[in-house]
Amino acid sequence: MELNLGIFNPILEKLNSISEGFKIAVDEEIKSQNLKTELISNVSHDLKTPLTSKQYSQIFFAKL
């Protein structure tokens, strides 16, 4: 059902566009936060493993 608000239709269209943009931005931020959390969890687990910890330290010191 489409609303006919006369002169306010352009404003309604802009608000709907802004609303859609916010939804997209929030979805992208949630994806980013989930990936960051997963990465931190994986690195934390890897650092607790002696062999991988040694590999991380070698990579870290090789870049210094």
Summary of the structure (lengths in Angstrom):
residues: 64
radius of gyration: 23.7
end to end distance: 62.5
largest distance: 69.0
contacts: 119
relative contact order: 0.06
helix: 88%
strand: 0%
